[in-house]
């Protein structure tokens, strides 16, 4: 199972993969305490669906495909590589959740893609890290939609204008990412720094978004970035 603390259990922090009682005992955790225990799922990929519910309707982005390294989101590709059935199911489930909550604003729901379909993982009632690529890759970003929805604007349907890969920049990787910018196409590469006062190891301090006309071109651009860094 995976054990997570109810507070500060994110980005690989306070999360433990436990295979047996011996491993649990060795962690020497305080019980009783506030933890969530989840079954360990063997999945093909993780996706997130980001939607915005307005007073008069709901809008969606195509699902994002997420890759994690050491429990931290590393990249998010848009759009995800899914079957039409998987994509339709993910949007349908997300709409049901949003309607049931009577939620207004941007909501992100993460799913595991498994052999039998998709499985709910977790959700975030806010703009989400995986959808940062919408800033350059769509006609309206997730932030545009959130502000519009909570200020009672009529529903907006965003449209994707580029394939994107959002790459999180951690504190220890910032210097290499900045050096790589000089060797990348400025029209296809977009840097966002968050102004963090301290660039700690494994702390998200910014992200880089790569844009391309097609998924094939995006893969080439991503490979070029990885060679540089």
C-alpha positions as CSV (number, residue, x, y, z in Angstrom):
1,X,0.0,0.0,0.0
2,X,0.9,3.7,-0.1
3,X,0.7,5.6,3.1
4,X,0.3,9.4,2.9
5,X,0.1,12.0,5.6
6,X,-3.1,14.1,5.5
7,X,-1.0,17.3,5.6
8,X,2.1,18.1,3.6
9,X,1.8,14.8,1.7
10,X,2.7,16.0,-1.8
11,X,5.6,16.0,-4.3
12,X,7.0,12.8,-2.8
13,X,7.0,14.2,0.7
14,X,5.5,12.2,3.6
15,X,4.5,9.4,1.2
16,X,5.6,5.8,1.8
17,X,5.4,2.7,-0.3
18,X,4.9,-0.2,2.2
19,X,5.2,-3.9,1.2
20,X,4.9,-5.6,4.6
21,X,4.5,-5.0,8.3
22,X,8.3,-5.0,8.8
23,X,8.7,-2.0,6.5
24,X,5.8,-0.2,8.3
25,X,7.5,-0.7,11.7
26,X,10.8,0.6,10.4
27,X,9.3,3.9,9.5
28,X,8.5,4.5,13.2
29,X,5.5,6.6,12.4
30,X,3.3,8.1,15.1
31,X,0.0,6.3,15.5
32,X,-2.7,7.2,16.0
33,X,-2.1,9.9,13.4
34,X,-3.7,11.4,10.3
35,X,-2.7,9.3,7.4
36,X,-4.4,7.9,4.3
37,X,-3.7,4.3,3.3
38,X,-4.2,3.5,-0.4
39,X,-3.9,0.3,-2.4
40,X,-0.8,0.3,-4.6
41,X,-2.1,0.4,-8.2
42,X,-0.2,-0.9,-11.2
43,X,-1.2,1.5,-14.0
44,X,-0.2,2.1,-17.6
45,X,-0.1,5.9,-17.2
46,X,-1.5,8.8,-15.2
47,X,-3.7,11.5,-16.8
48,X,-5.4,14.6,-15.5
49,X,-8.6,16.2,-16.8
50,X,-8.8,19.9,-16.2
51,X,-12.2,21.5,-16.6
52,X,-13.9,24.8,-15.7
53,X,-17.5,24.9,-14.6
54,X,-19.4,28.1,-15.2
55,X,-22.8,29.3,-14.2
56,X,-24.2,28.2,-17.5
57,X,-22.1,25.2,-18.6
58,X,-18.8,23.4,-18.4
59,X,-15.7,23.4,-20.6
60,X,-12.8,20.9,-20.9
61,X,-9.3,20.7,-22.1
62,X,-8.2,17.4,-23.7
63,X,-6.6,15.2,-21.0
64,X,-3.0,15.7,-20.0
65,X,-0.5,12.8,-19.7
66,X,1.7,13.0,-16.6
67,X,5.1,11.5,-15.8
68,X,6.4,11.5,-12.3
69,X,10.0,11.1,-11.0
70,X,10.5,10.3,-7.3
71,X,6.9,11.2,-6.6
72,X,7.2,14.7,-8.2
73,X,5.5,15.6,-11.5
74,X,8.2,15.9,-14.0
75,X,6.4,16.5,-17.3
76,X,2.9,16.9,-18.6
77,X,2.1,16.3,-22.3
78,X,-0.9,17.8,-24.0
79,X,-2.8,16.1,-25.4
80,X,-2.4,12.7,-23.7
81,X,-2.1,9.6,-25.9
82,X,-5.4,7.8,-25.2
83,X,-8.0,5.8,-27.0
84,X,-11.3,7.7,-27.8
85,X,-13.0,5.5,-25.2
86,X,-10.5,6.4,-22.5
87,X,-10.7,10.1,-23.2
88,X,-14.5,10.1,-23.3
89,X,-14.7,8.2,-20.1
90,X,-12.3,10.6,-18.3
91,X,-14.4,13.6,-19.4
92,X,-17.6,12.0,-18.5
93,X,-16.4,11.0,-15.0
94,X,-15.0,14.5,-14.4
95,X,-18.2,16.2,-15.4
96,X,-20.2,14.0,-13.0
97,X,-17.8,14.9,-10.1
98,X,-18.0,18.6,-10.9
99,X,-21.8,18.6,-11.1
100,X,-22.2,16.5,-7.9
101,X,-20.0,19.1,-6.0
102,X,-21.9,22.0,-7.6
103,X,-18.4,23.4,-8.1
104,X,-17.7,26.7,-9.9
105,X,-14.1,27.4,-11.3
106,X,-11.3,25.2,-12.5
107,X,-11.1,21.6,-11.2
108,X,-8.4,19.1,-11.9
109,X,-9.0,15.3,-11.6
110,X,-6.3,12.8,-11.9
111,X,-6.9,9.2,-13.1
112,X,-4.8,6.1,-13.5
113,X,-5.2,4.4,-16.9
114,X,-5.5,0.7,-16.2
115,X,-6.2,-2.4,-18.3
116,X,-10.0,-2.2,-17.7
117,X,-10.4,1.5,-18.2
118,X,-9.6,4.5,-15.9
119,X,-9.5,4.7,-12.1
120,X,-9.9,7.9,-10.0
121,X,-6.7,8.9,-8.1
122,X,-7.2,12.4,-6.7
123,X,-8.5,15.9,-7.4
124,X,-7.6,19.5,-6.9
125,X,-10.1,22.3,-6.7
126,X,-7.9,24.9,-8.4
127,X,-5.7,25.4,-11.5
128,X,-3.3,22.5,-11.6
129,X,0.4,22.0,-12.3
130,X,-0.3,19.6,-15.1
131,X,-2.2,22.2,-17.1
132,X,0.4,25.0,-17.2
133,X,0.9,24.2,-20.8
134,X,-2.4,25.9,-21.6
135,X,-0.8,29.3,-21.1
136,X,0.9,29.0,-24.5
137,X,-0.8,26.0,-26.0
138,X,-4.5,27.1,-25.9
139,X,-6.6,30.0,-26.8
140,X,-7.5,30.4,-23.1
141,X,-5.3,29.3,-20.2
142,X,-6.6,27.5,-17.1
143,X,-6.1,30.8,-15.2
144,X,-8.2,32.7,-17.7
145,X,-11.0,30.1,-17.3
146,X,-10.9,30.2,-13.5
147,X,-11.1,33.9,-13.3
148,X,-14.0,34.0,-15.8
149,X,-15.9,31.2,-14.1
150,X,-15.7,32.7,-10.6
151,X,-16.7,36.2,-11.8
152,X,-19.9,34.8,-13.5
153,X,-18.8,35.2,-17.1
154,X,-20.6,33.0,-19.6
155,X,-19.0,29.6,-20.4
156,X,-15.8,29.7,-22.5
157,X,-14.7,26.7,-24.6
158,X,-10.9,26.8,-25.0
159,X,-9.2,25.4,-28.1
160,X,-5.7,23.8,-28.3
161,X,-3.4,25.6,-30.8
162,X,-0.2,23.6,-30.2
163,X,1.0,20.4,-28.8
164,X,2.8,21.1,-25.5
165,X,5.1,19.6,-22.9
166,X,5.3,21.2,-19.6
167,X,8.6,20.5,-17.8
168,X,8.9,21.3,-14.1
169,X,12.1,22.9,-13.0
170,X,13.3,21.9,-9.5
171,X,15.7,23.9,-7.4
172,X,18.7,21.7,-8.3
173,X,18.0,21.9,-12.0
174,X,17.4,25.6,-12.4
175,X,21.0,26.5,-13.5
176,X,21.0,23.9,-16.2
177,X,17.6,24.9,-17.5
178,X,18.6,28.5,-17.8
179,X,21.7,27.6,-19.7
180,X,19.7,25.5,-22.1
181,X,17.5,28.4,-23.1
182,X,20.2,29.9,-25.3
183,X,20.2,26.7,-27.4
184,X,16.4,26.3,-27.9
185,X,14.0,28.0,-30.3
186,X,12.6,31.1,-28.5
187,X,9.4,30.8,-30.4
188,X,8.8,27.3,-29.2
189,X,10.2,27.6,-25.6
190,X,8.6,29.5,-22.8
191,X,10.1,29.9,-19.3
192,X,8.1,30.6,-16.2
193,X,9.9,31.3,-12.9
194,X,8.0,31.5,-9.6
195,X,10.2,34.0,-7.7
196,X,10.9,31.5,-4.9
197,X,13.3,33.0,-2.4
198,X,15.2,29.7,-2.0
199,X,16.0,27.1,-4.7
200,X,15.8,24.1,-2.5
201,X,16.4,20.5,-3.8
202,X,13.2,19.0,-5.2
203,X,11.3,22.3,-4.8
204,X,9.4,23.4,-7.9
205,X,10.8,26.8,-8.7
206,X,9.5,27.2,-12.3
207,X,8.5,25.4,-15.4
208,X,9.4,25.3,-19.1
209,X,6.8,24.8,-21.8
210,X,7.8,23.4,-25.1
211,X,5.4,24.0,-28.0
212,X,5.2,22.3,-31.4
213,X,2.7,22.0,-34.3
214,X,2.6,18.2,-33.9
215,X,3.3,15.5,-31.3
216,X,6.2,14.2,-33.5
217,X,7.8,17.7,-33.5
218,X,7.2,18.0,-29.8
219,X,9.1,14.7,-29.1
220,X,12.0,16.0,-31.2
221,X,12.1,19.3,-29.3
222,X,11.9,17.4,-25.9
223,X,14.8,15.1,-26.9
224,X,16.9,18.1,-27.9
225,X,16.2,19.7,-24.5
226,X,17.2,16.5,-22.7
227,X,20.5,16.3,-24.7
228,X,21.3,19.8,-23.7
229,X,20.5,19.5,-20.0
